[in-house]
């Protein structure tokens, strides 16, 4: 093999490895974002449930004290 072929092969191999590392980093970042969004979803659902219960209590209170 000539030095040019070895240089090209080495460059291609390093490019493939670099792409693989970047893709793995991107996937890890996306998984972290998904986890954070799922956690926020649970918190939002909990808050909505609490607000719904509070609204029901207000409605009952208003119904009891309506003229």
Phi, psi and omega in degrees: 000145179272159180300329179293318180294318178296319179297317179294316179299318178296318178297315180296316180298316179295324178295318179295315179297317179298318178296317180298316180297316180297317179297319178295321177295318178297318179295318178298319179295319179294321177297321177295319178296318179299316179299316180296318179294321178294322177296316178297324179298317179297318179296319180295317179298320179296314179297318179296321179295316178297318179295321179297317178295320179295319178296320178298318179296320178296317179299317179296317180298316178295322180293322180290327185256014179285146181287000000 
